[in-house]
Amino acid sequence: MESLRGLLILFVLTGHAIVGVYRDLTFLVPLLRFVSPSVFVFVYLFGYSQGRVKKNPLKILQKASSFFHFYLFWASLSFLAYVLLDGEYTNVWVTKRVFSVDDSILKKYLITIFSFTGSWQYYFVLVVMILLLISIFIKDPRKILPFSFAGAVVNSSFVSFWFLTKNRLLPPIEGALITYLNPVHWLFPFLMGYKDAVERKKREPRKLSLFLYVFLFAIGSLEYWNAYGKFHTLLGVDQFSLTGVLLGIYSIEVFTWLAEKVNLPFLKRMGRYSFLLFMIHMPFQWMFYVFLDSFVDLPEWCWVIIMVMFSLIFMEILLKLSRILPKPVRKIVIGA
C-alpha cells in the first residue's frame, strides 16, 4: 500500500508542477486526465485504512486533532512566506480571491487558517478531519454507499454550476461551492475503501474494468479538452465532474496494478510520508519555481522535474531535522 501511495503522490506533485509551469496545456491533457484520479484513490486508501482498525472514538478525535496541528504549522508558515515575499509569490494564496480579504494581518491570518483556504490544497485537511469524525458513526458502509454516490453526483452538479457561472457569483459563494461541499464528494471513495476493508476485498484488475477505464479515460480527456478550450482552465472538471468520479472508481485497480509493477524503495518512502509531501508541495515548490525562474531560463519540462525534486529534497531535509526534535514537535512538523 505504501508503494501505491508513493505513486499517487508522485502523480500529484507532477500534475501540479505541470499546471504551474506550462502556459499551454492542450497537448498535456491526456497526461493530466490520467493522473487526476490520484486524490480519489488516496481517499479510497484512507477509508480502507480506517476500515481495518478497531473503532475508538477517542483515538479518532486525537487523530483529527493531530491533523489540525500539523496543518496549523504548515499553513502558518506558508502564510508567513506569503506576507514576507508578497508580489507574484502570493498568487498561490487563494484566501483573498475566495473571501475578498483586504484587512489587518491578524484578520487575514485567522480567515486563512480557519477557512482552510491558504492554498487550493489545504482545504483537503478539512476533508480528512470530517471523514475521520464521520467514521465514528459508520456501522455498515454498504447501506450508505449508494447515498454517498448520490451525494458525489449532486456535488459534481454544484461545481459544474459554479464553473459555468463563476463570473457572475460572489467570491464567498465560490469558496462555499469549492471548499465546503467537498466532504460530500470525498465521502464516496472513503466509504468504498471502508467497505472493501470490512469485506477484506482487494480490487484486482479485470478485463471489463480495464475496458470501462479506457472508455471513461477517453471521455474524460475530451471533457478536459473542451473545458480547457472554452475556459482555459481545468478546475471545474478536474476532480468534481461525474466522469471524474466514475474514472476514479476504475483507477483504483489500474493504479494498484501499476504500483505492483514499479514497487521501488523510493516510492515506499514517498508513500510513508505522502501527507507531508502533500502539505509542503503547494505552495512551496511553486514559490521555489517562481524564485529561480527570475534568474534562470530553462525549458518547461526541466522546471517540472526541478519542482518535483525540490519537494522530495525538502521532505528529506525535514525528516533529518526532525530527528533532533522532541516527539510532540516532530509530529507537528512532519505529521508522523
C-alpha positions as CSV (number, residue, x, y, z in Angstrom):
1,M,0.0,0.0,0.0
2,E,2.9,2.4,0.7
3,S,4.1,1.9,-2.9
4,L,0.7,2.8,-4.2
5,R,0.5,5.9,-2.0
6,G,4.0,6.9,-3.2
7,L,3.0,6.5,-6.8
8,L,-0.1,8.6,-6.2
9,I,1.8,11.5,-4.5
10,L,4.3,11.4,-7.3
11,F,1.4,11.9,-9.8
12,V,0.0,14.8,-7.7
13,L,3.4,16.5,-7.5
14,T,4.0,16.2,-11.2
15,G,0.5,17.2,-12.2
16,H,0.6,20.4,-10.1
17,A,4.1,21.2,-11.4
18,I,2.9,20.8,-15.0
19,V,-0.2,23.1,-14.4
20,G,2.0,25.6,-12.6
21,V,4.7,25.8,-15.3
22,Y,3.1,25.2,-18.8
23,R,1.2,28.1,-20.3
24,D,-0.5,25.9,-22.8
25,L,-1.8,22.5,-21.6
26,T,-3.5,21.5,-24.7
27,F,-1.1,18.6,-25.6
28,L,-0.8,17.6,-22.0
29,V,-4.5,17.0,-21.4
30,P,-4.3,13.1,-21.6
31,L,-1.5,13.0,-19.1
32,L,-3.3,15.3,-16.7
33,R,-6.5,13.3,-17.1
34,F,-4.6,10.2,-16.3
35,V,-3.1,11.5,-13.1
36,S,-6.2,13.4,-11.9
37,P,-7.9,10.4,-10.1
38,S,-4.9,10.2,-7.8
39,V,-6.7,12.0,-5.0
40,F,-9.8,9.9,-5.4
41,V,-7.6,6.8,-4.9
42,F,-5.9,8.4,-2.0
43,V,-9.2,8.9,-0.2
44,Y,-10.2,5.3,-1.0
45,L,-7.0,4.1,0.7
46,F,-7.7,6.4,3.6
47,G,-11.1,4.8,4.0
48,Y,-9.5,1.4,3.6
49,S,-7.0,2.0,6.4
50,Q,-9.8,3.3,8.7
51,G,-11.9,0.3,8.0
52,R,-9.1,-2.0,9.1
53,V,-8.6,-0.5,12.6
54,K,-10.8,-1.1,15.6
55,K,-13.1,1.9,16.0
56,N,-12.2,4.0,19.0
57,P,-13.9,7.4,19.1
58,L,-11.3,9.0,21.5
59,K,-8.4,7.9,19.3
60,I,-10.2,9.1,16.2
61,L,-10.7,12.5,17.9
62,Q,-7.0,12.6,18.8
63,K,-6.0,11.7,15.2
64,A,-8.2,14.5,13.8
65,S,-6.6,16.9,16.3
66,S,-3.1,15.9,15.3
67,F,-4.1,16.5,11.6
68,F,-5.2,20.0,12.5
69,H,-2.0,20.8,14.5
70,F,0.1,19.5,11.5
71,Y,-1.9,21.7,9.2
72,L,-1.7,24.7,11.5
73,F,2.1,24.6,11.5
74,W,2.4,24.5,7.7
75,A,-0.5,26.8,7.0
76,S,1.0,29.4,9.4
77,L,4.5,29.0,7.8
78,S,3.1,29.4,4.3
79,F,1.1,32.5,5.3
80,L,4.3,34.0,6.8
81,A,6.0,33.3,3.5
82,Y,3.2,35.0,1.5
83,V,3.3,38.1,3.7
84,L,7.1,38.4,3.6
85,L,7.6,37.7,-0.1
86,D,4.5,39.4,-1.4
87,G,4.1,40.2,-5.1
88,E,3.9,37.3,-7.5
89,Y,4.9,34.8,-4.8
90,T,1.4,35.3,-3.3
91,N,-0.5,34.2,-6.4
92,V,-1.0,30.7,-4.9
93,W,-2.6,32.2,-1.8
94,V,-6.3,32.0,-2.6
95,T,-7.9,33.4,0.6
96,K,-8.2,36.8,-0.9
97,R,-9.7,35.6,-4.1
98,V,-12.3,33.5,-2.2
99,F,-13.2,35.9,0.5
100,S,-12.0,39.3,-0.7
101,V,-9.9,39.7,2.4
102,D,-8.1,43.0,2.5
103,D,-7.8,43.9,6.2
104,S,-5.3,43.6,9.0
105,I,-2.7,40.9,9.0
106,L,-4.4,39.2,12.0
107,K,-7.7,39.1,10.3
108,K,-6.1,37.7,7.1
109,Y,-4.3,35.1,9.1
110,L,-7.4,33.9,11.1
111,I,-9.6,33.7,8.0
112,T,-6.8,31.9,6.1
113,I,-6.3,29.3,8.8
114,F,-9.9,28.6,9.8
115,S,-11.3,28.7,6.3
116,F,-8.6,26.3,5.1
117,T,-8.0,28.4,2.0
118,G,-4.3,29.1,2.4
119,S,-3.9,27.2,-0.9
120,W,-6.3,25.1,-3.0
121,Q,-4.8,22.0,-1.4
122,Y,-5.2,23.0,2.3
123,Y,-8.9,22.5,2.2
124,F,-8.1,18.8,2.0
125,V,-7.1,18.8,5.7
126,L,-10.7,19.8,6.5
127,V,-12.0,17.0,4.3
128,V,-9.7,14.4,6.1
129,M,-10.8,15.7,9.6
130,I,-14.5,15.5,8.7
131,L,-14.2,12.0,7.2
132,L,-12.4,10.9,10.4
133,L,-15.2,12.2,12.5
134,I,-17.8,10.6,10.3
135,S,-16.1,7.2,10.6
136,I,-17.1,7.2,14.3
137,F,-20.7,6.8,13.3
138,I,-20.3,4.3,10.4
139,K,-21.8,0.9,11.3
140,D,-22.5,-0.6,7.9
141,P,-20.8,1.2,5.0
142,R,-22.7,-0.9,2.4
143,K,-26.0,0.7,3.4
144,I,-24.9,4.3,3.0
145,L,-22.6,3.8,0.0
146,P,-25.4,4.4,-2.6
147,F,-26.4,7.6,-0.8
148,S,-22.8,8.8,-0.8
149,F,-22.6,8.2,-4.5
150,A,-25.7,10.3,-5.0
151,G,-24.0,13.0,-2.8
152,A,-20.9,12.9,-5.1
153,V,-23.2,13.3,-8.1
154,V,-25.0,16.3,-6.5
155,N,-21.7,17.9,-5.5
156,S,-20.5,17.5,-9.1
157,S,-23.6,19.3,-10.3
158,F,-23.0,22.2,-7.9
159,V,-19.3,22.5,-9.0
160,S,-20.4,22.4,-12.7
161,F,-22.9,25.2,-11.9
162,W,-20.2,27.2,-10.3
163,F,-17.8,26.6,-13.2
164,L,-20.3,27.8,-15.8
165,T,-21.5,30.9,-13.8
166,K,-18.4,31.7,-11.8
167,N,-18.0,35.2,-13.4
168,R,-21.5,36.1,-12.0
169,L,-21.1,34.7,-8.5
170,L,-19.8,36.5,-5.5
171,P,-16.4,35.2,-4.1
172,P,-17.9,33.8,-0.9
173,I,-20.2,31.6,-2.9
174,E,-17.2,30.4,-4.9
175,G,-15.5,29.5,-1.6
176,A,-18.5,27.6,-0.4
177,L,-19.0,25.6,-3.5
178,I,-15.4,24.6,-4.0
179,T,-14.3,24.2,-0.3
180,Y,-17.2,23.3,2.0
181,L,-19.1,20.8,-0.2
182,N,-16.0,18.8,-0.8
183,P,-16.5,16.4,2.1
184,V,-19.8,15.3,0.4
185,H,-17.8,14.4,-2.7
186,W,-15.0,12.6,-1.0
187,L,-17.2,10.6,1.3
188,F,-18.0,8.3,-1.6
189,P,-14.4,7.0,-2.2
190,F,-13.8,7.0,1.6
191,L,-16.8,4.6,2.1
192,M,-15.7,2.5,-0.8
193,G,-12.4,1.9,0.9
194,Y,-14.1,1.4,4.2
195,K,-16.4,-1.2,2.8
196,D,-13.7,-3.1,1.0
197,A,-11.7,-3.3,4.2
198,V,-14.7,-4.6,6.2
199,E,-15.3,-7.2,3.4
200,R,-11.5,-7.9,3.1
201,K,-11.8,-7.2,-0.6
202,K,-8.8,-6.4,-2.8
203,R,-9.6,-4.8,-6.1
204,E,-7.7,-6.7,-8.8
205,P,-7.6,-5.5,-12.5
206,R,-10.2,-7.2,-14.6
207,K,-10.8,-7.1,-18.4
208,L,-14.2,-5.4,-18.0
209,S,-12.8,-2.8,-15.6
210,L,-9.9,-2.1,-17.9
211,F,-12.3,-1.6,-20.8
212,L,-14.5,0.8,-18.8
213,Y,-11.4,2.6,-17.6
214,V,-10.2,3.2,-21.2
215,F,-13.7,4.3,-22.2
216,L,-14.0,6.8,-19.3
217,F,-10.4,8.0,-19.8
218,A,-11.3,8.9,-23.4
219,I,-14.5,10.6,-22.4
220,G,-12.7,12.4,-19.6
221,S,-9.9,13.6,-21.9
222,L,-12.4,15.0,-24.3
223,E,-14.1,16.7,-21.4
224,Y,-10.7,18.2,-20.4
225,W,-10.0,19.4,-23.9
226,N,-13.5,21.0,-24.2
227,A,-13.2,22.8,-20.9
228,Y,-9.7,24.0,-21.5
229,G,-10.5,25.2,-25.0
230,K,-13.5,27.2,-23.7
231,F,-12.3,28.5,-20.3
232,H,-8.5,28.0,-20.4
233,T,-8.7,26.1,-17.0
234,L,-9.4,22.6,-15.8
235,L,-10.6,23.5,-12.3
236,G,-14.3,22.8,-12.8
237,V,-13.8,19.4,-14.4
238,D,-10.7,18.2,-12.5
239,Q,-11.9,16.1,-9.5
240,F,-15.5,17.0,-9.4
241,S,-17.1,16.0,-12.6
242,L,-19.3,12.9,-12.8
243,T,-16.8,11.5,-15.3
244,G,-14.0,12.1,-12.8
245,V,-16.0,10.1,-10.1
246,L,-16.5,7.1,-12.4
247,L,-12.9,7.2,-13.7
248,G,-11.7,7.3,-10.1
249,I,-13.6,4.0,-9.4
250,Y,-11.7,2.1,-12.1
251,S,-8.4,3.9,-11.5
252,I,-8.2,2.1,-8.2
253,E,-7.5,-1.2,-10.0
254,V,-5.3,0.4,-12.7
255,F,-3.1,2.3,-10.2
256,T,-2.8,-0.7,-7.9
257,W,-1.5,-2.8,-10.8
258,L,1.0,0.0,-11.7
259,A,2.2,0.2,-8.1
260,E,2.8,-3.5,-8.0
261,K,4.8,-3.3,-11.2
262,V,7.0,-0.4,-10.0
263,N,7.4,-1.5,-6.4
264,L,10.5,0.7,-5.8
265,P,12.1,1.6,-2.4
266,F,11.8,5.4,-3.1
267,L,8.1,5.0,-3.8
268,K,7.6,3.3,-0.5
269,R,9.4,6.2,1.3
270,M,7.3,8.7,-0.6
271,G,4.2,6.7,0.4
272,R,5.1,6.7,4.0
273,Y,5.4,10.5,4.1
274,S,2.8,11.2,1.4
275,F,0.7,13.5,3.6
276,L,3.8,15.6,4.4
277,L,4.6,15.9,0.7
278,F,1.0,16.8,0.0
279,M,1.2,19.6,2.6
280,I,4.5,21.1,1.5
281,H,4.4,20.9,-2.3
282,M,1.7,23.5,-2.5
283,P,2.7,26.3,-2.3
284,F,6.4,25.8,-1.5
285,Q,7.5,24.1,-4.7
286,W,5.6,26.7,-6.7
287,M,7.4,29.5,-4.8
288,F,10.7,27.8,-5.4
289,Y,10.0,27.8,-9.1
290,V,8.9,31.4,-9.3
291,F,12.0,32.5,-7.4
292,L,14.5,30.5,-9.6
293,D,12.7,31.4,-12.8
294,S,13.6,35.0,-12.2
295,F,17.3,34.1,-12.6
296,V,17.5,31.0,-14.7
297,D,15.8,30.4,-18.1
298,L,15.1,26.6,-18.6
299,P,12.7,24.6,-20.7
300,E,9.3,24.0,-19.1
301,W,9.9,20.2,-18.8
302,C,13.1,20.9,-16.8
303,W,11.2,23.1,-14.3
304,V,8.6,20.3,-13.8
305,I,11.4,17.9,-12.8
306,I,13.1,20.6,-10.6
307,M,9.9,21.3,-8.8
308,V,9.2,17.7,-8.0
309,M,12.8,17.1,-6.9
310,F,12.6,20.2,-4.7
311,S,9.6,18.7,-2.8
312,L,11.4,15.4,-2.4
313,I,14.7,17.1,-1.2
314,F,12.6,19.4,1.1
315,M,11.0,16.3,2.6
316,E,14.3,14.6,3.2
317,I,15.7,17.8,4.9
318,L,12.7,17.9,7.2
319,L,13.0,14.3,8.1
320,K,16.6,14.7,9.0
321,L,15.9,17.8,11.1
322,S,13.0,16.1,12.8
323,R,15.4,13.6,14.4
324,I,16.6,16.2,16.9
325,L,13.1,17.5,17.7
326,P,11.1,16.3,20.7
327,K,8.4,13.8,19.7
328,P,5.4,16.1,20.1
329,V,7.1,18.8,18.0
330,R,8.3,16.2,15.4
331,K,4.7,15.1,14.9
332,I,3.6,18.6,14.3
333,V,6.3,19.3,11.7
334,I,6.3,16.0,9.7
335,G,3.0,14.5,10.8
336,A,4.5,11.2,12.0
